[in-house]
């Protein structure tokens, strides 16, 4: 009887993941074919199967659009998984690396290090981004715990938004003061247009390692989501799982900021959509967030390129248009439940 109950869940999860992978393949093809100048799908296919270095369109696909597309996949998956893990460990349905100031803190640290210590390696910038993420998280929780009233999800998010605005303003100030350029301004708005193969070669290994580790703690996240005491009673090493989760959140947030700048709402929206289809077992939520986070960012980037051609709309603006209504709806529902 137990096997009969588990089978539909596995089938549903497999089908859900398969649909997501097919969507990724479709969106990748569209992403490398469409942009300021559209390229025929046949030419796009030839760029992969019969690459001609003298063909300008092949060069555009291989040197510009393909790295950008892969960056969208990495960042979308990273932010979605980050949001899912934060929502599990904090039991806060509104947790998101962007809304809690983590991404802005990482971006500020990167901007500061580029201004004060130019010419740093990607590894050094990732370390600075992780430090910035840790500092901003500490400030956010410190603000949320001030006062006599218990910390609520709304207070935590409001503190995170305040910290995010502070670090965003400081980052803009640094960009202007040290003349970091227009590309940095676009990066602060969230954009993957400037990503190249060198960036991906450094970021990809960290991404795969952290994603594998995130999948491996799925069972522990499920137990912690039920409550620390229940999780400990069921044999979960709560403190270790939370420590690993914090490290993974900082690293994944840093990688995302390095590639496309600070982006909010991906980690808020995708886990909620995923849980609607696969339930609250994080052994299913994490893999699904990986797949559909990539789908979400690929689609948003494609929309940003097409709605105002030949100009591009930054990812941060696209996600704000989608995420703010979702955030307000979720905030209202969470407030009623908390009361």
C-alpha positions as CSV (number, residue, x, y, z in Angstrom):
1,X,0.0,0.0,0.0
2,X,2.8,2.4,0.8
3,X,4.4,1.8,-2.6
4,X,1.1,2.7,-4.3
5,X,0.9,6.0,-2.4
6,X,4.5,6.9,-3.3
7,X,4.3,6.1,-7.0
8,X,2.0,8.9,-8.1
9,X,4.3,11.4,-6.2
10,X,7.4,10.2,-8.0
11,X,5.5,10.1,-11.3
12,X,4.2,13.7,-10.8
13,X,7.6,14.9,-9.8
14,X,9.3,13.3,-12.8
15,X,6.7,14.7,-15.1
16,X,7.0,18.2,-13.5
17,X,10.8,18.1,-13.9
18,X,10.6,16.8,-17.5
19,X,8.3,19.6,-18.5
20,X,10.7,22.1,-16.9
21,X,13.7,20.7,-18.8
22,X,11.7,20.8,-22.1
23,X,10.9,24.5,-21.4
24,X,14.6,25.2,-20.7
25,X,15.6,23.7,-24.0
26,X,12.9,25.7,-25.9
27,X,13.8,28.9,-24.1
28,X,17.5,28.4,-24.7
29,X,16.9,28.1,-28.5
30,X,14.7,31.2,-28.4
31,X,17.2,33.1,-26.2
32,X,20.1,32.5,-28.6
33,X,18.0,33.3,-31.6
34,X,16.1,36.4,-30.5
35,X,17.4,39.8,-29.4
36,X,18.1,43.2,-30.9
37,X,18.6,41.4,-34.2
38,X,16.7,38.1,-34.7
39,X,18.5,35.1,-36.1
40,X,16.8,32.3,-37.9
41,X,16.5,29.0,-36.0
42,X,18.3,27.2,-38.8
43,X,21.3,29.5,-38.5
44,X,21.1,29.1,-34.7
45,X,21.3,25.3,-35.1
46,X,24.2,25.6,-37.5
47,X,26.1,27.7,-35.0
48,X,26.2,24.6,-32.7
49,X,26.6,21.9,-35.3
50,X,28.6,23.6,-38.1
51,X,30.3,26.6,-36.5
52,X,31.8,29.1,-38.9
53,X,34.2,31.6,-37.3
54,X,33.8,33.9,-40.3
55,X,30.0,34.0,-39.9
56,X,29.0,37.1,-37.9
57,X,25.7,35.5,-36.7
58,X,27.5,32.4,-35.5
59,X,30.0,34.6,-33.6
60,X,27.1,36.5,-32.0
61,X,25.5,33.3,-30.9
62,X,28.6,31.6,-29.6
63,X,30.4,34.6,-28.0
64,X,27.5,36.8,-26.7
65,X,24.1,35.1,-26.5
66,X,25.1,31.6,-25.4
67,X,27.2,32.8,-22.4
68,X,24.3,35.1,-21.5
69,X,21.8,32.3,-21.7
70,X,23.9,30.0,-19.5
71,X,24.3,32.8,-17.0
72,X,20.5,33.1,-16.9
73,X,20.2,29.4,-16.1
74,X,22.9,29.5,-13.3
75,X,21.4,32.7,-11.7
76,X,17.8,31.6,-11.9
77,X,18.6,28.2,-10.4
78,X,20.8,29.8,-7.7
79,X,18.3,32.4,-6.6
80,X,15.4,30.0,-6.6
81,X,17.3,27.4,-4.5
82,X,18.5,30.2,-2.2
83,X,14.9,31.3,-1.6
84,X,13.7,27.7,-1.0
85,X,16.4,27.0,1.6
86,X,15.8,30.3,3.4
87,X,12.1,29.7,3.6
88,X,12.7,26.3,5.0
89,X,15.2,27.2,7.7
90,X,13.5,30.4,8.8
91,X,10.0,29.1,8.3
92,X,9.3,32.5,6.7
93,X,7.3,32.2,3.5
94,X,8.5,35.7,2.4
95,X,12.2,35.0,2.7
96,X,14.3,36.0,-0.4
97,X,17.9,36.9,-0.8
98,X,17.0,40.1,-2.5
99,X,14.3,41.2,-0.1
100,X,16.4,40.4,2.9
101,X,19.3,42.6,1.7
102,X,21.7,39.7,1.0
103,X,22.1,40.4,-2.7
104,X,22.5,44.2,-2.2
105,X,25.1,43.6,0.5
106,X,27.0,41.3,-1.8
107,X,26.8,43.8,-4.6
108,X,28.0,46.6,-2.4
109,X,31.0,44.5,-1.3
110,X,31.9,43.8,-4.9
111,X,31.6,47.4,-6.0
112,X,33.7,48.6,-3.0
113,X,36.4,46.0,-3.7
114,X,36.5,46.9,-7.4
115,X,36.8,50.6,-6.5
116,X,39.5,50.2,-3.8
117,X,41.4,47.2,-5.2
118,X,41.0,47.2,-9.0
119,X,42.2,44.2,-11.0
120,X,41.1,41.5,-8.6
121,X,40.4,37.9,-9.6
122,X,36.9,36.4,-9.8
123,X,37.7,34.3,-6.7
124,X,38.6,37.3,-4.6
125,X,35.4,39.1,-5.8
126,X,33.4,36.0,-4.8
127,X,34.9,36.1,-1.3
128,X,34.1,39.8,-0.9
129,X,30.6,39.2,-2.1
130,X,30.1,36.4,0.5
131,X,31.4,38.8,3.2
132,X,29.0,41.5,2.1
133,X,26.2,39.0,2.1
134,X,27.1,38.0,5.7
135,X,27.3,41.6,6.9
136,X,24.0,42.6,5.4
137,X,22.3,39.5,6.8
138,X,23.6,40.3,10.3
139,X,22.3,43.8,10.1
140,X,18.9,42.7,8.8
141,X,18.4,40.3,11.7
142,X,19.7,42.8,14.2
143,X,17.2,45.4,13.1
144,X,14.4,42.8,13.0
145,X,15.1,41.7,16.6
146,X,15.1,45.2,18.1
147,X,12.3,46.0,20.5
148,X,10.2,43.9,22.9
149,X,7.9,42.4,20.3
150,X,8.8,39.0,18.8
151,X,10.3,39.0,15.3
152,X,7.6,38.5,12.7
153,X,8.0,37.7,9.0
154,X,6.9,41.2,8.1
155,X,9.4,42.9,10.4
156,X,12.2,40.7,9.0
157,X,11.4,41.6,5.5
158,X,10.9,45.3,6.2
159,X,14.3,45.3,7.9
160,X,15.8,43.5,4.8
161,X,14.2,46.0,2.4
162,X,15.7,48.9,4.5
163,X,19.1,47.3,4.4
164,X,18.8,46.6,0.7
165,X,18.0,50.2,0.0
166,X,20.9,51.4,2.1
167,X,23.4,49.2,0.3
168,X,22.0,50.0,-3.1
169,X,22.4,53.7,-2.4
170,X,26.0,53.1,-1.2
171,X,26.8,51.0,-4.3
172,X,25.5,53.8,-6.6
173,X,27.5,56.3,-4.7
174,X,30.7,54.3,-5.1
175,X,29.9,53.8,-8.8
176,X,29.6,57.6,-9.3
177,X,32.5,58.5,-7.0
178,X,35.0,56.1,-8.6
179,X,33.7,56.4,-12.1
180,X,33.0,52.7,-12.5
181,X,31.2,53.2,-15.7
182,X,27.8,52.8,-17.4
183,X,28.1,49.0,-17.5
184,X,28.2,49.0,-13.7
185,X,25.0,51.0,-13.6
186,X,23.4,48.4,-15.8
187,X,24.8,45.6,-13.6
188,X,23.2,47.2,-10.5
189,X,19.8,47.1,-12.3
190,X,20.3,43.4,-13.0
191,X,21.5,42.3,-16.4
192,X,23.3,39.4,-18.0
193,X,24.3,41.1,-21.3
194,X,28.0,41.5,-20.3
195,X,28.6,37.9,-19.2
196,X,31.4,36.1,-21.1
197,X,33.0,32.7,-21.1
198,X,35.7,33.7,-18.7
199,X,33.1,34.5,-16.1
200,X,31.3,31.2,-16.6
201,X,34.5,29.2,-16.4
202,X,35.1,30.6,-12.9
203,X,31.5,30.6,-11.6
204,X,30.3,27.2,-13.0
205,X,32.4,24.9,-10.7
206,X,31.2,26.8,-7.6
207,X,27.6,26.6,-8.9
208,X,27.6,22.9,-9.5
209,X,29.2,22.1,-6.1
210,X,26.8,24.3,-4.1
211,X,23.8,23.0,-6.1
212,X,24.7,19.3,-5.4
213,X,25.2,20.2,-1.7
214,X,21.8,21.9,-1.7
215,X,20.1,18.8,-3.1
216,X,21.9,16.6,-0.5
217,X,20.4,18.5,2.5
218,X,16.8,18.2,1.1
219,X,15.6,15.8,3.8
220,X,17.1,17.9,6.6
221,X,15.4,21.0,5.3
222,X,12.1,19.2,5.2
223,X,12.5,18.2,8.9
224,X,13.6,21.7,9.9
225,X,10.6,23.2,8.2
226,X,8.5,21.3,10.6
227,X,10.3,22.9,13.6
228,X,13.7,22.6,15.2
229,X,12.5,20.4,18.1
230,X,10.6,18.0,15.8
231,X,13.6,17.9,13.5
232,X,16.0,17.1,16.3
233,X,13.7,14.4,17.6
234,X,13.7,12.8,14.2
235,X,17.5,12.7,14.2
236,X,18.3,15.8,12.2
237,X,21.5,17.7,13.1
238,X,19.7,21.0,13.1
239,X,22.7,23.3,13.9
240,X,24.9,21.7,11.2
241,X,22.1,21.8,8.5
242,X,21.4,25.5,9.3
243,X,25.2,26.3,9.2
244,X,25.6,24.5,5.8
245,X,22.4,26.3,4.5
246,X,23.8,29.7,5.5
247,X,27.0,29.1,3.7
248,X,25.2,27.8,0.6
249,X,22.9,30.8,0.6
250,X,25.9,33.2,0.8
251,X,27.8,31.5,-1.9
252,X,24.9,31.1,-4.3
253,X,23.9,34.8,-3.7
254,X,27.5,35.9,-4.3
255,X,27.6,33.9,-7.6
256,X,24.4,35.4,-8.8
257,X,25.5,39.0,-7.9
258,X,28.8,38.4,-9.7
259,X,27.1,37.4,-12.9
260,X,24.0,39.7,-13.2
261,X,24.0,42.0,-10.2
262,X,21.4,42.1,-7.4
263,X,18.0,40.7,-8.3
264,X,14.9,40.3,-6.1
265,X,11.8,38.2,-6.1
266,X,13.1,35.1,-8.0
267,X,13.7,33.3,-4.7
268,X,10.3,34.5,-3.4
269,X,8.1,33.4,-6.3
270,X,9.7,30.2,-7.7
271,X,9.6,28.1,-4.4
272,X,6.0,29.0,-3.8
273,X,5.0,27.9,-7.4
274,X,7.1,24.8,-7.0
275,X,5.5,23.8,-3.7
276,X,2.1,24.2,-5.2
277,X,2.9,21.4,-7.6
278,X,5.2,19.1,-5.6
279,X,4.4,19.7,-2.0
280,X,6.6,20.6,1.0
281,X,9.1,17.8,0.7
282,X,12.4,19.6,0.0
283,X,13.8,16.5,-1.7
284,X,11.4,17.5,-4.4
285,X,11.3,21.3,-3.9
286,X,15.1,21.8,-4.3
287,X,15.5,20.0,-7.7
288,X,12.2,21.6,-9.0
289,X,13.5,25.0,-7.9
290,X,16.7,24.4,-9.8
291,X,14.8,23.7,-13.0
292,X,12.0,26.3,-12.8
293,X,14.3,29.0,-11.5
294,X,16.2,28.6,-14.7
295,X,12.9,28.7,-16.7
296,X,11.8,31.8,-14.9
297,X,15.0,33.8,-15.5
298,X,15.3,32.7,-19.1
299,X,11.7,33.8,-19.8
300,X,12.2,37.1,-18.0
301,X,15.4,37.9,-19.8
302,X,13.8,37.0,-23.2
303,X,10.9,39.4,-22.4
304,X,13.3,42.1,-21.4
305,X,15.0,41.9,-24.7
306,X,11.8,41.8,-26.8
307,X,9.4,44.3,-25.3
308,X,11.5,47.4,-26.2
309,X,13.7,46.3,-29.1
310,X,16.4,47.2,-29.9
311,X,16.8,48.5,-26.3
312,X,16.8,46.1,-23.4
313,X,14.9,46.2,-20.2
314,X,17.0,45.2,-17.1
315,X,16.0,42.1,-15.3
316,X,15.5,44.0,-12.1
317,X,12.7,46.0,-13.6
318,X,11.0,42.9,-15.1
319,X,11.1,41.1,-11.8
320,X,9.8,44.2,-9.9
321,X,6.8,44.3,-12.2
322,X,6.1,40.6,-11.5
323,X,7.3,40.4,-7.9
324,X,5.7,43.4,-6.2
325,X,2.1,42.2,-6.7
326,X,3.0,38.7,-5.6
327,X,4.9,40.1,-2.6
328,X,1.9,42.2,-1.5
329,X,-0.5,39.3,-1.9
330,X,1.8,37.0,0.2
331,X,2.5,39.7,2.8
332,X,-1.3,40.2,3.4
333,X,-1.8,36.4,3.7
334,X,1.1,35.9,6.0
335,X,0.0,38.8,8.2
336,X,-3.4,37.3,8.7
337,X,-1.9,33.9,9.5
338,X,0.6,35.4,12.0
339,X,-2.1,37.3,13.8
